[in-house]
Amino acid sequence: MIQMDTVVLTHNAASARDTIFLSGRGEMPTGVDRAMPVPIRYMLTQNYPNPFNPSTILQFTVAKQGMAAVHVLNILGQDIARLFSGRAEPGQIYSVRFDASHLPSGVYFVIFESGGQRFVKKMLFVK
């Protein structure tokens, strides 16, 4: 019989297989959690919630280590907020919050740029 506090089974993140965590005291595990695989690609998720008031969350990932930027434009194309600017690592999910409490209701665009890639998502702010 195996005594365990925590056992972690893992393998190469690029293999797209799940990581399984077993935890418990004694002879039987008391919990099993499946870790969500982190995408190794350039990705910007749709903000949540959308429509939003007054703030919303965006998430992004990168495929290669390098500079990344996330910024928000208004409907006129004016850059109104820089949410992230810096180095990003693959295998991590980055979350940023956009607070529009000082802005008028309307359509805004979030732009994510990294590794020569550019993604744009539309957001709706309703007061």
PAROTI-434305 format. One record per residue (C-alpha): residue in three letters; residue number from 1; x, y, z. Coordinates in steps of 0.2 Angstrom, whole numbers, padded with zeros to 4 digits. Example, Ala and Ser with C-alpha at 12.3 -4.5 7.8 and 13.67 -1.06 7.14 Angstrom:
// residues 2
   rest    nr    east   north      up
    Ala     1    0062   -0022    0039
    Ser     2    0068   -0005    0036
END
This chain:
// residues 127
   rest    nr    east   north      up
    Met     1    0000    0000    0000
    Ile     2    0006    0018   -0004
    Gln     3    0005    0032    0009
    Met     4    0002    0048    0000
    Asp     5    0000    0067    0004
    Thr     6    0000    0072   -0014
    Val     7    0004    0064   -0030
    Val     8    0006    0074   -0046
    Leu     9    0007    0065   -0063
    Thr    10    0012    0077   -0077
    His    11    0021    0076   -0094
    Asn    12    0026    0088   -0108
    Ala    13    0015    0103   -0110
    Ala    14    0016    0101   -0129
    Ser    15    0008    0084   -0128
    Ala    16   -0009    0091   -0125
    Arg    17   -0012    0078   -0112
    Asp    18   -0020    0082   -0095
    Thr    19   -0011    0083   -0079
    Ile    20   -0019    0074   -0065
    Phe    21   -0017    0078   -0046
    Leu    22   -0021    0065   -0033
    Ser    23   -0022    0071   -0015
    Gly    24   -0026    0063    0002
    Arg    25   -0019    0055    0018
    Gly    26   -0018    0037    0020
    Glu    27   -0020    0023    0008
    Met    28   -0034    0030   -0003
    Pro    29   -0034    0047   -0013
    Thr    30   -0047    0059   -0007
    Gly    31   -0047    0070   -0023
    Val    32   -0043    0070   -0041
    Asp    33   -0042    0086   -0051
    Arg    34   -0039    0088   -0069
    Ala    35   -0028    0103   -0073
    Met    36   -0034    0113   -0088
    Pro    37   -0020    0112   -0102
    Val    38   -0013    0129   -0106
    Pro    39   -0014    0132   -0125
    Ile    40    0004    0135   -0132
    Arg    41   -0003    0147   -0145
    Tyr    42   -0007    0166   -0148
    Met    43   -0024    0168   -0141
    Leu    44   -0035    0182   -0135
    Thr    45   -0052    0177   -0127
    Gln    46   -0068    0187   -0128
    Asn    47   -0070    0198   -0113
    Tyr    48   -0081    0192   -0099
    Pro    49   -0094    0199   -0095
    Asn    50   -0099    0207   -0112
    Pro    51   -0109    0218   -0111
    Phe    52   -0100    0225   -0095
    Asn    53   -0102    0238   -0082
    Pro    54   -0090    0245   -0076
    Ser    55   -0076    0232   -0078
    Thr    56   -0072    0216   -0088
    Ile    57   -0058    0203   -0089
    Leu    58   -0048    0198   -0104
    Gln    59   -0036    0183   -0105
    Phe    60   -0022    0180   -0117
    Thr    61   -0008    0167   -0121
    Val    62    0007    0167   -0131
    Ala    63    0016    0154   -0141
    Lys    64    0034    0160   -0139
    Gln    65    0043    0171   -0126
    Gly    66    0043    0189   -0131
    Met    67    0035    0206   -0130
    Ala    68    0016    0207   -0129
    Ala    69    0004    0222   -0128
    Val    70   -0015    0223   -0124
    His    71   -0023    0240   -0127
    Val    72   -0041    0247   -0129
    Leu    73   -0047    0258   -0143
    Asn    74   -0063    0268   -0143
    Ile    75   -0075    0268   -0159
    Leu    76   -0064    0283   -0166
    Gly    77   -0049    0272   -0165
    Gln    78   -0041    0282   -0151
    Asp    79   -0030    0272   -0139
    Ile    80   -0038    0275   -0122
    Ala    81   -0030    0261   -0111
    Arg    82   -0015    0251   -0111
    Leu    83   -0019    0235   -0101
    Phe    84   -0002    0225   -0103
    Ser    85    0015    0229   -0110
    Gly    86    0029    0218   -0107
    Arg    87    0037    0201   -0109
    Ala    88    0025    0186   -0109
    Glu    89    0030    0167   -0107
    Pro    90    0022    0153   -0116
    Gly    91    0012    0141   -0106
    Gln    92    0004    0154   -0095
    Ile    93   -0013    0162   -0095
    Tyr    94   -0012    0181   -0093
    Ser    95   -0028    0190   -0086
    Val    96   -0030    0209   -0087
    Arg    97   -0045    0219   -0081
    Phe    98   -0052    0234   -0091
    Asp    99   -0061    0247   -0080
    Ala   100   -0071    0259   -0090
    Ser   101   -0080    0268   -0076
    His   102   -0073    0284   -0081
    Leu   103   -0078    0282   -0100
    Pro   104   -0095    0284   -0109
    Ser   105   -0106    0269   -0114
    Gly   106   -0102    0262   -0131
    Val   107   -0092    0250   -0141
    Tyr   108   -0073    0247   -0138
    Phe   109   -0060    0237   -0146
    Val   110   -0047    0227   -0137
    Ile   111   -0031    0223   -0147
    Phe   112   -0018    0210   -0142
    Glu   113   -0001    0210   -0151
    Ser   114    0013    0198   -0149
    Gly   115    0025    0188   -0160
    Gly   116    0019    0197   -0176
    Gln   117    0001    0192   -0173
    Arg   118   -0013    0204   -0170
    Phe   119   -0030    0200   -0163
    Val   120   -0045    0211   -0161
    Lys   121   -0061    0209   -0150
    Lys   122   -0076    0220   -0149
    Met   123   -0083    0225   -0131
    Leu   124   -0099    0233   -0126
    Phe   125   -0099    0245   -0111
    Val   126   -0117    0249   -0105
    Lys   127   -0119    0261   -0090
END
